[in-house]
Amino acid sequence: MKFEPIIISLLDTDLYKFNMDQVIFHKHTDLIGEYYFKCRNEGVVFTPEMREEIDAQIDHLCSLRFTKEELGYLRSIRFIKNDYVEFLRLWRPIREYVSTSLDENGKLEIVVNGPLFSAMQFEIFLLEIVNEVYFRMQYDYAELLEGAQKRLDQKIADFHSGKYNFKYAEFGCRRRLSREWQETVVRRLTSETDNCVGTSNVYLAMKYHLTPIGTYAHEFVQMYQGIDSIPLAYTNHYAMQDWYTEYKGDNGTALTDTITTDLFLLDFDRSMVNNYNGVRHDSGDPYEWGEKIIAHYKKYGVDPKTKLLLFSDSLDFDRAQELYNHFKDKAKVSFGIGTFCSNDTGVTPLNIVIKLQYVNGRPVAKLSDTPGKAMCKDPQYLKYLKDSVAFRIHREK
C-alpha cells in the first residue's frame, strides 16, 4: 500500500505551540522536557500494525522543514518576532527525541524527551498522527466520513436557522478524524456561516486566510515547576510575568486552571487584570468559574464587559449556546471547540493527551479544577504540589 503522509506541513499544529516556544526560545533554552502519551478511553487497543504506521508517520514528520512561504506567514503574525522565525528556519523535529512501544495488551506508549523548545513541538503532531492512524485502521473510514458529513451539514443548518448564534474558534487539531476532514470542517464552517471566527490550526489559517487563534497551554505554566528558583505555588505569577514581558499585552488570554483557578486569582492582580484581555476556562464547572472571574474583575473596578471569557472544555454547540445565553450580557464571550468540530462521526472519539511530566529531571503536574484531569508520574510530588497550593490559598485568602 502506498504511504500517505498525515503531516505535510510543520504549520499543521496549534498556534499556541509557536507562542509558547517563542517565550522559551527567548528566556528558557536551558530547560529539558519529558512528555508522556495517555489514552483515557477504556478498552482501546492499538495493534502492532498501527504502531508500525505511527512510527512511519513520525519518520516522515521528522523529514519536514519549514518552507519559505511558511516562514513568511509566521513572520506576518503580529506578535511573532523575526529572530524566532530565523531560528525556525534552522529548526527541525529530531526523531531521536521520540520513542514508541506497545505492551502485550495493546497499550500504546509514547515518550518525547529533549530540549523543551524542541520536545514541546511534537505534541500536536503526534496526537494528529495517532488519531488518524487509529480511525483509518480500526474502522471503515468511508463510513466515518459519511457520518461526520451528515453531522456537519446539520451544524451549519442550525446556525442558519438561528438555533446557534454565538462566535467560536475551531480548536480541533489534537483529536481530529483526519487532516483532510479537519480541512473540510474549517473551510465549510468559516465560509458557510459567520460564526466561526478562526482556527487554532496555523496551516489552515494560512491556506484559507483565516485568523490563527491561541495563547498558551497548561504546559507553559507547568514548566516553571521545574525551575529551582521558583516556589511551586508562584508558577502562575512567573509564567504571566514572562508572557507579558514577551508580548506586552498583545496575545493576552490567560489560562486559569493549571494549578487551580483559586490559586491563579491570587496572582491575577490589578496589573495582570489590565495586562490581559481575558481568561480561558478548561476544567471545572464553567458557570461557577465564569461568575468567579466576573466577581474578580469587579473587585478591581474593571467592567467585565470589556474582558473576554473563553470557554474550551469539552464543548459541543448546545453547551456553548447555553453558556453564551448565561454570560452574553455580563462579559465578552467566545468558545474554542475542538473534537465536536473535527471528530464528530457517531463513533466515540479518542480522549488522548500528551502531557509534560518532567522538566530538568524534576516532576511537574497539572492540578486543574477537575481532579480527574490530574496527570503525574510521581504521586509524592503531586501531593506536595497540592499541599503547596492549599497552603498559599489558606494563607492569603
GUFI-661608 format. One record per atom (N, C-alpha, C): residue in one letter; y, z, x. Coordinates in pm, whole numbers, padded with zeros to 5 digits, always signed. Example, Ala and Ser with C-alpha at 12.3 -4.5 7.8 and 13.67 -1.06 7.14 Angstrom:
A-00569+00780+01319/A-00450+00780+01230/A-00330+00780+01320/S-00225+00708+01285/S-00106+00714+01367/S+00003+00787+01290/
This chain:
M-00119+00000+00085/M+00000+00000+00000/M+00124+00000+00088/K+00222-00080+00052/K+00345-00091+00130/K+00424+00039+00123/F+00474+00084+00238/F+00554+00206+00244/F+00690+00181+00180/E+00728+00269+00086/E+00858+00260+00020/E+00939+00385+00055/P+01046+00371+00131/P+01123+00489+00170/P+01192+00554+00051/I+01192+00686+00050/I+01262+00761-00054/I+01407+00783-00016/I+01432+00822+00107/I+01569+00841+00155/I+01610+00715+00231/I+01714+00651+00185/I+01760+00528+00250/I+01898+00545+00313/S+01960+00662+00292/S+02092+00689+00349/S+02105+00837+00375/L+02169+00873+00485/L+02195+01014+00514/L+02306+01072+00428/L+02367+00987+00344/L+02461+01038+00242/L+02389+01077+00114/D+02259+01052+00105/D+02183+01082-00016/D+02151+01231-00020/T+02256+01310-00031/T+02246+01456-00028/T+02366+01513-00101/D+02368+01645-00119/D+02480+01710-00189/D+02601+01723-00098/L+02719+01707-00157/L+02843+01717-00081/L+02855+01849-00008/Y+02809+01959-00072/Y+02832+02088-00007/Y+02761+02103+00126/K+02661+02018+00154/K+02599+02021+00285/K+02699+01984+00394/F+02782+01885+00368/F+02884+01846+00465/F+02996+01950+00472/N+03035+02004+00355/N+03139+02106+00353/N+03100+02227+00438/M+02978+02278+00414/M+02932+02396+00491/M+02914+02362+00638/D+02857+02245+00664/D+02828+02206+00801/D+02955+02192+00883/Q+03062+02148+00821/Q+03188+02133+00893/Q+03238+02269+00941/V+03225+02371+00856/V+03266+02506+00898/V+03177+02555+01013/I+03047+02533+01001/I+02955+02575+01107/I+02987+02502+01237/F+03015+02371+01227/F+03049+02291+01345/F+03173+02345+01416/H+03270+02393+01338/H+03394+02441+01397/H+03386+02587+01442/K+03296+02668+01383/K+03302+02812+01406/K+03172+02878+01451/H+03056+02818+01421/H+02931+02892+01440/H+02818+02804+01495/T+02846+02728+01597/T+02744+02639+01652/T+02634+02714+01726/D+02652+02844+01748/D+02552+02923+01820/D+02441+02975+01729/L+02449+02952+01599/L+02351+03007+01507/L+02226+02919+01498/I+02110+02985+01497/I+01981+02918+01478/I+01928+02957+01339/G+01887+02859+01261/G+01841+02887+01125/G+01695+02852+01105/E+01629+02929+01017/E+01490+02903+00983/E+01478+02904+00830/Y+01431+02792+00776/Y+01422+02771+00631/Y+01276+02759+00589/Y+01246+02809+00468/Y+01110+02804+00415/Y+01110+02743+00275/F+01008+02662+00250/F+00986+02597+00119/F+00908+02690+00028/K+00941+02686-00102/K+00864+02760-00201/K+00861+02683-00332/C+00742+02672-00390/C+00727+02616-00526/C+00706+02734-00620/R+00798+02751-00715/R+00792+02866-00806/R+00700+02842-00926/N+00658+02718-00950/N+00568+02689-01061/N+00429+02744-01033/E+00365+02796-01136/E+00227+02841-01123/E+00133+02721-01136/G+00028+02720-01055/G-00078+02620-01072/G-00050+02483-01015/V+00060+02464-00944/V+00090+02334-00885/V+00008+02317-00757/V-00063+02206-00748/V-00148+02178-00632/V-00102+02050-00565/F-00079+02057-00436/F-00049+01939-00356/F-00178+01894-00286/T-00201+01765-00284/T-00322+01711-00223/T-00296+01671-00079/P-00402+01654+00002/P-00383+01604+00138/P-00311+01470+00141/E-00336+01385+00041/E-00269+01255+00036/E-00119+01272+00012/M-00083+01371-00071/M+00059+01399-00093/M+00125+01447+00035/R+00058+01537+00105/R+00115+01587+00229/R+00131+01475+00331/E+00033+01385+00338/E+00042+01273+00432/E+00163+01186+00399/E+00186+01162+00269/E+00301+01081+00229/E+00431+01155+00257/I+00434+01285+00232/I+00554+01364+00262/I+00587+01355+00411/D+00486+01368+00496/D+00509+01357+00640/D+00562+01220+00679/A+00506+01116+00618/A+00553+00980+00649/A+00699+00962+00607/Q+00736+01023+00492/Q+00874+01012+00445/Q+00969+01091+00536/I+00922+01205+00589/I+01005+01280+00683/I+01023+01200+00812/D+00917+01136+00857/D+00928+01050+00975/D+01036+00944+00954/H+01033+00883+00836/H+01134+00779+00807/H+01274+00839+00802/L+01288+00953+00735/L+01419+01020+00729/L+01476+01037+00869/C+01391+01077+00962/C+01439+01107+01097/C+01466+00982+01181/S+01443+00866+01122/S+01480+00740+01189/S+01618+00692+01146/L+01677+00757+01045/L+01804+00710+00989/L+01923+00758+01074/R+02030+00683+01069/R+02157+00719+01130/R+02268+00686+01031/F+02381+00753+01045/F+02496+00718+00963/F+02548+00580+01001/T+02578+00500+00900/T+02636+00368+00925/T+02788+00379+00937/K+02848+00273+00985/K+02994+00269+00998/K+03060+00287+00861/E+03003+00223+00758/E+03058+00235+00623/E+03048+00380+00574/E+02935+00444+00599/E+02915+00582+00552/E+03011+00678+00622/L+03028+00660+00752/L+03122+00745+00824/L+03265+00723+00776/G+03298+00600+00746/G+03430+00570+00691/G+03452+00637+00556/Y+03347+00639+00475/Y+03359+00704+00344/Y+03380+00854+00361/L+03303+00917+00449/L+03322+01061+00473/L+03463+01089+00522/R+03513+01004+00607/R+03648+01023+00659/R+03753+01012+00547/S+03721+00938+00442/S+03816+00921+00332/S+03822+01041+00239/I+03725+01132+00249/I+03727+01253+00166/I+03833+01346+00222/R+03921+01390+00139/R+04046+01456+00179/R+04025+01570+00279/F+03923+01651+00259/F+03909+01772+00340/F+03805+01760+00450/I+03744+01642+00467/I+03651+01622+00578/I+03732+01574+00700/K+03714+01642+00813/K+03801+01619+00928/K+03740+01519+01026/N+03827+01452+01097/N+03786+01342+01182/N+03691+01384+01293/D+03715+01502+01353/D+03627+01543+01463/D+03485+01569+01413/Y+03472+01619+01291/Y+03339+01641+01234/Y+03270+01508+01206/V+03345+01412+01157/V+03287+01279+01132/V+03241+01217+01263/E+03317+01235+01370/E+03276+01182+01500/E+03149+01251+01550/F+03136+01379+01520/F+03011+01449+01551/F+02894+01385+01476/L+02915+01355+01347/L+02808+01294+01268/L+02771+01155+01319/R+02864+01088+01385/R+02832+00958+01445/R+02721+00973+01549/L+02719+01089+01615/L+02618+01116+01718/L+02495+01189+01663/W+02511+01256+01549/W+02405+01342+01495/W+02290+01260+01435/R+02171+01317+01442/R+02055+01260+01373/R+01961+01373+01334/P+01883+01357+01226/P+01781+01457+01193/P+01666+01450+01293/I+01628+01562+01347/I+01527+01568+01454/I+01393+01613+01395/R+01292+01528+01411/R+01162+01552+01347/R+01097+01681+01393/E+01117+01720+01517/E+01052+01838+01570/E+01099+01967+01503/Y+01210+01961+01431/Y+01259+02080+01362/Y+01181+02111+01234/V+01100+02015+01186/V+01032+02030+01057/V+00880+02030+01076/S+00813+02127+01016/S+00667+02129+01016/S+00616+02146+00874/T+00504+02082+00844/T+00442+02096+00712/T+00296+02136+00729/S+00242+02202+00628/S+00100+02237+00627/S+00055+02252+00483/L-00078+02252+00465/L-00137+02264+00333/L-00256+02358+00343/D-00259+02463+00259/D-00374+02553+00268/D-00488+02503+00179/E-00599+02577+00178/E-00719+02532+00108/E-00701+02530-00043/N-00595+02597-00093/N-00569+02599-00238/N-00464+02497-00280/G-00420+02414-00187/G-00321+02313-00219/G-00179+02364-00222/K-00154+02476-00155/K-00018+02529-00144/K+00053+02462-00028/L+00163+02399-00057/L+00240+02328+00045/L+00334+02423+00117/E+00332+02418+00248/E+00424+02496+00330/E+00512+02400+00409/I+00641+02428+00410/I+00735+02353+00493/I+00827+02454+00561/V+00845+02440+00691/V+00935+02525+00767/V+01030+02436+00845/V+01159+02468+00840/V+01261+02400+00921/V+01321+02503+01014/N+01322+02473+01144/N+01371+02569+01242/N+01448+02494+01350/G+01577+02528+01363/G+01660+02463+01464/G+01802+02511+01456/P+01893+02456+01536/P+02034+02491+01525/P+02078+02481+01380/L+02150+02580+01331/L+02180+02586+01188/L+02256+02463+01141/F+02347+02412+01224/F+02424+02295+01181/F+02335+02174+01159/S+02217+02172+01218/S+02125+02061+01200/S+02014+02096+01101/A+01959+02216+01111/A+01849+02257+01023/A+01890+02256+00876/M+02014+02297+00849/M+02057+02307+00710/M+02061+02171+00641/Q+02076+02065+00716/Q+02087+01932+00654/Q+01955+01885+00594/F+01844+01943+00635/F+01715+01895+00587/F+01686+01934+00442/E+01744+02041+00393/E+01703+02099+00264/E+01698+01996+00151/I+01808+01932+00123/I+01813+01841+00007/I+01722+01722+00029/F+01723+01665+00148/F+01634+01551+00177/F+01488+01588+00151/L+01446+01705+00198/L+01306+01744+00182/L+01271+01769+00036/L+01361+01830-00039/L+01334+01852-00181/L+01326+01719-00256/E+01412+01626-00222/E+01405+01493-00283/E+01272+01426-00253/I+01228+01438-00130/I+01101+01376-00089/I+00983+01441-00161/V+00977+01573-00161/V+00864+01643-00223/V+00857+01611-00372/N+00970+01615-00440/N+00971+01584-00583/N+00918+01445-00612/E+00971+01348-00544/E+00933+01211-00576/E+00788+01182-00541/V+00744+01231-00426/V+00603+01212-00390/V+00512+01276-00495/Y+00543+01398-00535/Y+00458+01469-00630/Y+00450+01395-00763/F+00562+01357-00819/F+00560+01296-00952/F+00504+01155-00951/R+00522+01083-00843/R+00463+00949-00836/R+00311+00955-00818/M+00264+01056-00747/M+00121+01062-00716/M+00042+01147-00817/Q+00108+01236-00887/Q+00040+01324-00981/Q+00032+01266-01122/Y+00129+01182-01159/Y+00140+01132-01295/Y+00147+00979-01297/D+00142+00926-01417/D+00173+00785-01438/D+00325+00773-01437/Y+00378+00724-01327/Y+00524+00724-01309/Y+00593+00641-01417/A+00533+00531-01459/A+00593+00446-01563/A+00609+00522-01693/E+00511+00607-01725/E+00522+00687-01847/E+00632+00792-01836/L+00642+00854-01718/L+00751+00949-01697/L+00887+00882-01713/L+00898+00763-01657/L+01024+00690-01663/L+01059+00655-01807/E+00959+00618-01885/E+00981+00584-02026/E+01033+00706-02103/G+00971+00823-02078/G+01016+00944-02144/G+01158+00981-02102/A+01187+00969-01973/A+01321+01000-01923/A+01425+00907-01983/Q+01390+00781-01999/Q+01482+00683-02055/Q+01519+00718-02199/K+01420+00755-02279/K+01446+00791-02419/K+01537+00913-02427/R+01514+01010-02341/R+01596+01130-02343/R+01739+01102-02296/L+01753+01014-02199/L+01888+00978-02154/L+01963+00905-02264/D+01896+00813-02332/D+01960+00743-02444/D+02013+00842-02548/Q+01932+00945-02578/Q+01973+01044-02677/Q+02091+01127-02628/K+02090+01164-02499/K+02202+01241-02445/K+02333+01164-02460/I+02329+01037-02426/I+02451+00955-02436/I+02494+00943-02581/A+02400+00923-02672/A+02432+00914-02815/A+02495+01044-02864/D+02448+01157-02814/D+02503+01285-02857/D+02646+01307-02808/F+02682+01251-02695/F+02822+01256-02654/F+02906+01164-02742/H+02854+01049-02774/H+02927+00955-02860/H+02949+01012-03000/S+02851+01087-03050/S+02862+01142-03186/S+02953+01264-03193/G+02987+01320-03079/G+03070+01440-03076/G+02991+01569-03074/K+02859+01559-03069/K+02778+01681-03060/K+02813+01759-02933/Y+02839+01687-02825/Y+02881+01748-02699/Y+03020+01696-02665/N+03106+01786-02618/N+03243+01742-02584/N+03298+01812-02460/F+03210+01859-02373/F+03254+01927-02252/F+03250+01831-02132/K+03316+01872-02024/K+03313+01797-01899/K+03214+01862-01802/Y+03149+01781-01721/Y+03048+01835-01629/Y+03031+01739-01513/A+02964+01789-01407/A+02926+01706-01294/A+02774+01701-01286/E+02721+01589-01240/E+02577+01572-01221/E+02539+01634-01087/F+02446+01732-01090/F+02403+01806-00971/F+02253+01788-00948/G+02200+01667-00965/G+02056+01651-00977/G+01976+01616-00853/C+02035+01618-00735/C+01963+01571-00616/C+01832+01646-00593/R+01837+01776-00591/R+01728+01857-00537/R+01600+01854-00622/R+01611+01822-00749/R+01490+01822-00833/R+01477+01694-00914/R+01526+01586-00861/R+01525+01460-00934/R+01385+01401-00942/L+01364+01321-01045/L+01237+01250-01059/L+01218+01152-00944/S+01322+01077-00913/S+01316+00980-00805/S+01458+00936-00770/R+01470+00872-00656/R+01601+00819-00616/R+01651+00716-00716/E+01564+00625-00757/E+01608+00520-00849/E+01649+00578-00983/W+01579+00683-01030/W+01615+00738-01160/W+01746+00816-01154/Q+01770+00891-01047/Q+01899+00959-01037/Q+02013+00858-01037/E+01994+00747-00970/E+02099+00646-00968/E+02125+00591-01109/T+02018+00567-01184/T+02034+00519-01322/T+02109+00621-01406/V+02070+00747-01392/V+02134+00854-01469/V+02283+00863-01438/V+02317+00866-01310/V+02458+00879-01270/V+02538+00758-01316/R+02483+00640-01296/R+02554+00518-01337/R+02581+00516-01487/R+02481+00552-01565/R+02497+00544-01711/R+02585+00658-01764/L+02566+00780-01715/L+02645+00891-01767/L+02793+00876-01734/T+02824+00816-01620/T+02965+00800-01582/T+03028+00675-01642/S+02948+00575-01675/S+03004+00452-01729/S+03000+00444-01882/E+02906+00517-01943/E+02889+00508-02089/E+02944+00628-02163/T+02992+00731-02090/T+03062+00842-02153/T+03183+00876-02066/D+03273+00956-02123/D+03390+01002-02049/D+03374+01147-02004/N+03256+01202-02016/N+03236+01346-01994/N+03186+01382-01855/C+03115+01291-01790/C+03063+01318-01656/C+03171+01284-01554/V+03223+01388-01487/V+03341+01370-01402/V+03307+01337-01258/G+03178+01336-01222/G+03140+01302-01086/G+02999+01349-01058/T+02960+01342-00931/T+02825+01378-00889/T+02829+01450-00756/S+02731+01536-00734/S+02718+01601-00603/S+02660+01506-00499/N+02597+01396-00543/N+02530+01302-00453/N+02634+01213-00385/V+02650+01230-00254/V+02758+01161-00183/V+02733+01010-00179/Y+02607+00970-00163/Y+02574+00828-00158/Y+02610+00760-00290/L+02576+00822-00402/L+02606+00762-00532/L+02757+00766-00561/A+02823+00871-00514/A+02969+00876-00529/A+03034+00759-00456/M+02987+00731-00335/M+03040+00619-00259/M+03008+00486-00329/K+02884+00469-00372/K+02840+00342-00430/K+02912+00309-00559/Y+02937+00410-00642/Y+02995+00386-00774/Y+03139+00432-00786/H+03203+00462-00675/H+03344+00501-00672/H+03370+00621-00762/L+03287+00723-00746/L+03298+00845-00824/L+03352+00958-00738/T+03388+01069-00802/T+03434+01186-00729/T+03312+01265-00680/P+03299+01286-00548/P+03191+01373-00498/P+03231+01519-00519/I+03138+01600-00570/I+03174+01735-00614/I+03081+01837-00548/G+03140+01947-00500/G+03063+02055-00442/G+03149+02138-00349/T+03112+02264-00331/T+03185+02351-00238/T+03089+02412-00137/Y+03026+02526-00170/Y+02927+02582-00078/Y+02813+02647-00156/A+02703+02674-00084/A+02582+02730-00144/A+02557+02870-00091/H+02452+02935-00144/H+02419+03071-00103/H+02394+03082+00048/E+02335+02980+00107/E+02302+02987+00249/E+02426+03010+00335/F+02542+02964+00288/F+02664+02980+00366/F+02700+03127+00379/V+02689+03202+00271/V+02716+03346+00278/V+02602+03418+00350/Q+02478+03374+00322/Q+02362+03437+00387/Q+02371+03432+00539/M+02423+03322+00593/M+02416+03307+00738/M+02495+03415+00810/Y+02595+03473+00742/Y+02675+03577+00807/Y+02595+03706+00823/Q+02484+03720+00749/Q+02397+03836+00768/Q+02330+03833+00906/G+02322+03715+00965/G+02259+03701+01096/G+02353+03718+01212/I+02481+03747+01186/I+02581+03765+01291/I+02596+03915+01317/D+02565+03957+01438/D+02557+04100+01472/D+02683+04178+01437/S+02798+04118+01456/S+02923+04192+01444/S+02969+04212+01300/I+02899+04154+01203/I+02943+04159+01064/I+02856+04255+00983/P+02915+04360+00923/P+02838+04450+00837/P+02782+04373+00717/L+02659+04403+00678/L+02591+04326+00574/L+02669+04320+00443/A+02729+04430+00404/A+02797+04435+00274/A+02934+04369+00277/Y+02971+04309+00390/Y+03102+04243+00400/Y+03088+04093+00429/T+02968+04039+00408/T+02948+03898+00442/T+03029+03804+00352/N+03048+03840+00225/N+03134+03758+00139/N+03275+03749+00195/H+03326+03862+00243/H+03462+03865+00298/H+03476+03767+00414/Y+03383+03772+00508/Y+03393+03685+00625/Y+03366+03539+00591/A+03276+03516+00497/A+03248+03379+00455/A+03371+03317+00389/M+03432+03389+00296/M+03551+03336+00228/M+03668+03321+00323/Q+03679+03412+00418/Q+03788+03404+00516/Q+03773+03278+00601/D+03652+03252+00652/D+03629+03131+00731/D+03652+03006+00648/W+03608+03011+00522/W+03624+02893+00435/W+03772+02863+00413/Y+03850+02968+00389/Y+03992+02945+00367/Y+04060+02896+00495/T+04023+02951+00608/T+04080+02906+00735/T+04052+02757+00756/E+03932+02714+00719/E+03892+02575+00737/E+03963+02482+00639/Y+03973+02523+00513/Y+04019+02430+00408/Y+04155+02462+00350/K+04212+02575+00386/K+04348+02612+00344/K+04367+02602+00192/G+04267+02647+00118/G+04278+02646-00028/G+04233+02517-00092/D+04217+02411-00014/D+04161+02286-00065/D+04009+02305-00069/N+03942+02244-00167/N+03796+02257-00174/N+03758+02403-00197/G+03819+02465-00298/G+03806+02610-00311/G+03747+02662-00440/T+03615+02648-00457/T+03546+02716-00567/T+03444+02810-00503/A+03460+02940-00526/A+03377+03040-00459/A+03251+03068-00539/L+03139+03085-00468/L+03011+03121-00529/L+02998+03273-00526/T+02971+03333-00643/T+02987+03478-00654/T+02861+03561-00631/D+02742+03503-00640/D+02622+03586-00662/D+02526+03596-00542/T+02568+03559-00422/T+02474+03563-00310/T+02421+03704-00287/I+02509+03802-00290/I+02465+03942-00281/I+02529+04022-00395/T+02520+03968-00512/T+02564+04019-00643/T+02714+03995-00664/T+02747+03965-00789/T+02886+03941-00826/T+02969+04068-00815/D+02910+04183-00846/D+02986+04308-00836/D+03037+04331-00695/L+02954+04301-00595/L+03000+04315-00457/L+03103+04208-00423/F+03079+04085-00468/F+03173+03976-00443/F+03313+04014-00489/L+03323+04075-00606/L+03455+04105-00663/L+03532+04207-00580/L+03462+04289-00502/L+03532+04382-00412/L+03609+04306-00304/D+03558+04189-00265/D+03624+04108-00163/D+03714+03999-00221/F+03699+03975-00351/F+03781+03873-00417/F+03912+03938-00458/D+03993+03970-00355/D+04117+04044-00377/D+04230+03948-00415/R+04352+04000-00421/R+04463+03918-00467/R+04479+03791-00384/S+04466+03803-00252/S+04485+03684-00168/S+04377+03581-00195/M+04251+03627-00210/M+04143+03533-00235/M+04151+03474-00376/V+04190+03555-00472/V+04210+03503-00609/V+04310+03389-00607/N+04416+03404-00529/N+04518+03299-00521/N+04471+03181-00437/N+04386+03206-00337/N+04343+03101-00245/N+04238+03008-00303/Y+04161+03057-00401/Y+04052+02978-00459/Y+04087+02934-00600/N+04052+02807-00632/N+04088+02756-00764/N+03992+02799-00873/G+03881+02864-00834/G+03787+02912-00934/G+03662+02965-00871/V+03563+02995-00956/V+03437+03054-00910/V+03320+02987-00981/R+03201+02996-00918/R+03081+02932-00973/R+02975+03036-01007/H+02914+03017-01125/H+02807+03104-01173/H+02672+03038-01145/D+02575+03117-01090/D+02443+03059-01063/D+02329+03155-01091/S+02358+03272-01148/S+02249+03363-01187/S+02306+03471-01278/G+02216+03539-01349/G+02258+03646-01439/G+02310+03591-01571/D+02345+03681-01660/D+02396+03642-01792/D+02531+03572-01778/P+02541+03445-01820/P+02666+03372-01797/P+02784+03424-01879/Y+02757+03477-01997/Y+02865+03529-02081/Y+02921+03659-02022/E+02831+03746-01983/E+02875+03870-01918/E+02952+03840-01790/W+02900+03745-01713/W+02967+03705-01587/W+03107+03651-01615/G+03117+03559-01711/G+03246+03498-01740/G+03350+03599-01783/E+03312+03692-01869/E+03406+03795-01915/E+03447+03885-01799/K+03353+03912-01710/K+03383+03997-01594/K+03484+03927-01502/I+03466+03798-01482/I+03559+03723-01396/I+03698+03716-01461/I+03702+03690-01590/I+03830+03684-01661/I+03905+03817-01650/A+03832+03928-01668/A+03894+04059-01654/A+03946+04081-01512/H+03873+04030-01414/H+03916+04044-01274/H+04045+03968-01250/Y+04057+03848-01302/Y+04183+03773-01287/Y+04298+03848-01352/K+04275+03899-01471/K+04382+03970-01542/K+04425+04095-01467/K+04331+04160-01399/K+04365+04279-01321/K+04471+04249-01216/Y+04468+04126-01162/Y+04565+04087-01061/Y+04683+04009-01120/G+04694+04010-01251/G+04806+03943-01316/G+04800+03792-01312/V+04680+03738-01297/V+04660+03593-01290/V+04611+03543-01427/D+04670+03438-01476/D+04628+03380-01604/D+04494+03310-01584/P+04387+03357-01650/P+04257+03292-01632/P+04255+03145-01671/K+04350+03104-01755/K+04354+02964-01797/K+04395+02871-01683/T+04442+02929-01574/T+04478+02848-01456/T+04362+02840-01357/K+04250+02907-01386/K+04137+02914-01295/K+04011+02855-01359/L+03922+02806-01272/L+03801+02739-01318/L+03681+02833-01320/L+03607+02829-01432/L+03474+02887-01440/L+03375+02772-01437/L+03298+02763-01329/L+03199+02654-01315/L+03060+02713-01330/F+02989+02671-01434/F+02855+02720-01462/F+02751+02620-01410/S+02645+02673-01343/S+02550+02580-01282/S+02406+02632-01281/D+02376+02731-01365/D+02245+02795-01359/D+02151+02741-01466/S+02061+02650-01429/S+01953+02602-01517/S+02004+02557-01653/L+02107+02476-01652/L+02171+02437-01777/L+02109+02313-01839/D+02106+02312-01973/D+02091+02187-02047/D+02220+02167-02126/F+02231+02058-02199/F+02358+02027-02266/F+02387+02123-02381/D+02284+02172-02450/D+02306+02268-02559/D+02365+02398-02505/R+02307+02450-02398/R+02358+02574-02340/R+02500+02555-02287/A+02526+02440-02226/A+02660+02413-02175/A+02761+02408-02289/Q+02726+02344-02399/Q+02818+02335-02512/Q+02850+02474-02568/E+02748+02559-02578/E+02769+02695-02628/E+02863+02773-02535/L+02842+02760-02405/L+02930+02827-02309/L+03072+02772-02317/Y+03083+02641-02332/Y+03214+02578-02343/Y+03289+02631-02466/N+03218+02637-02579/N+03282+02686-02702/N+03331+02829-02685/H+03256+02909-02611/H+03291+03051-02593/H+03412+03069-02502/F+03419+02989-02394/F+03519+03013-02290/F+03635+02914-02288/K+03631+02808-02368/K+03729+02700-02352/K+03873+02744-02375/D+03895+02847-02455/D+04031+02894-02479/D+04070+03011-02389/K+03979+03047-02298/K+04004+03161-02210/K+04027+03120-02065/A+03971+03005-02025/A+03981+02961-01885/A+03952+02811-01880/K+03974+02751-01763/K+03923+02617-01740/K+03771+02627-01728/V+03699+02536-01789/V+03553+02545-01791/V+03492+02411-01751/S+03395+02415-01661/S+03318+02296-01629/S+03176+02338-01595/F+03091+02238-01570/F+02949+02264-01552/F+02893+02173-01443/G+02795+02227-01370/G+02714+02147-01280/G+02573+02145-01337/I+02526+02028-01379/I+02398+02018-01448/I+02306+01929-01367/G+02190+01984-01328/G+02102+01915-01235/G+01975+01861-01296/T+01873+01945-01303/T+01740+01900-01345/T+01741+01836-01482/F+01819+01889-01575/F+01824+01835-01710/F+01878+01691-01711/C+01956+01657-01611/C+02003+01518-01598/C+01900+01433-01524/S+01850+01480-01411/S+01777+01393-01320/S+01625+01401-01330/N+01572+01496-01410/N+01425+01505-01420/N+01384+01560-01556/D+01437+01502-01662/D+01403+01540-01799/D+01311+01432-01855/T+01180+01453-01844/T+01083+01348-01878/T+00987+01389-01989/G+00984+01517-02025/G+00880+01569-02114/G+00773+01644-02039/V+00768+01626-01907/V+00677+01698-01819/V+00756+01808-01748/T+00696+01925-01734/T+00766+02036-01669/T+00808+01997-01527/P+00936+02007-01494/P+00980+01973-01359/P+00936+02079-01258/L+00930+02041-01132/L+00902+02138-01027/L+01022+02228-01006/N+00996+02356-00993/N+01100+02452-00957/N+01079+02485-00809/I+01131+02398-00724/I+01110+02413-00581/I+01241+02442-00510/V+01232+02520-00404/V+01350+02557-00327/V+01314+02556-00179/I+01416+02543-00096/I+01404+02565+00049/I+01517+02659+00086/K+01481+02781+00126/K+01580+02886+00144/K+01589+02931+00289/L+01712+02959+00330/L+01737+03017+00462/L+01679+03158+00466/Q+01592+03186+00565/Q+01524+03315+00573/Q+01553+03392+00702/Y+01591+03320+00807/Y+01624+03386+00934/Y+01744+03316+00998/V+01831+03396+01059/V+01942+03344+01140/V+01940+03419+01272/N+01929+03343+01381/N+01917+03401+01515/N+01805+03505+01521/G+01696+03477+01450/G+01579+03564+01451/G+01588+03683+01358/R+01702+03703+01293/R+01718+03816+01202/R+01694+03770+01059/P+01626+03851+00977/P+01606+03813+00838/P+01737+03810+00761/V+01747+03719+00666/V+01859+03714+00573/V+01802+03697+00433/A+01882+03724+00331/A+01830+03718+00194/A+01941+03691+00095/K+01901+03639-00020/K+01989+03626-00136/K+01944+03728-00238/L+02039+03807-00290/L+02004+03903-00395/L+02025+03842-00533/S+02139+03778-00556/S+02179+03715-00681/S+02189+03818-00793/D+02228+03771-00911/D+02240+03858-01028/D+02116+03852-01115/T+02014+03776-01072/T+01884+03773-01138/T+01782+03819-01035/P+01730+03941-01046/P+01642+03994-00942/P+01525+03903-00905/G+01468+03832-01000/G+01354+03746-00972/G+01385+03631-00880/K+01513+03602-00859/K+01551+03492-00771/K+01554+03531-00624/A+01542+03659-00596/A+01546+03704-00456/A+01428+03645-00379/M+01456+03599-00257/M+01352+03543-00172/M+01377+03590-00031/C+01282+03668+00024/C+01299+03722+00158/C+01163+03744+00221/K+01148+03705+00346/K+01022+03720+00418/K+00998+03863+00465/D+01102+03946+00462/D+01093+04080+00517/D+01131+04182+00410/P+01034+04243+00339/P+01065+04338+00232/P+01148+04457+00279/Q+01125+04502+00400/Q+01201+04615+00451/Q+01348+04579+00468/Y+01373+04457+00516/Y+01512+04413+00529/Y+01577+04398+00391/L+01502+04342+00295/L+01556+04323+00160/L+01599+04457+00101/K+01517+04561+00121/K+01554+04694+00071/K+01679+04745+00141/Y+01688+04723+00272/Y+01805+04767+00347/Y+01931+04696+00299/L+01919+04566+00271/L+02033+04491+00220/L+02076+04544+00083/K+01980+04567-00005/K+02012+04620-00138/K+02080+04756-00127/D+02030+04840-00038/D+02090+04973-00020/D+02233+04961+00035/S+02255+04869+00127/S+02389+04849+00183/S+02488+04804+00077/V+02442+04711-00007/V+02527+04661-00115/V+02557+04773-00214/A+02453+04846-00254/A+02472+04953-00352/A+02565+05062-00298/F+02552+05095-00170/F+02636+05199-00110/F+02783+05158-00114/R+02811+05032-00077/R+02951+04990-00076/R+03008+04986-00218/I+02930+04935-00312/I+02977+04929-00451/I+03007+05069-00503/H+02917+05162-00477/H+02935+05301-00523/H+03057+05364-00457/R+03078+05336-00329/R+03189+05398-00256/R+03325+05346-00299/E+03334+05216-00330/E+03465+05154-00352/E+03502+05137-00498/K+03405+05153-00588/K+03440+05135-00730/K+03498+05262-00788/
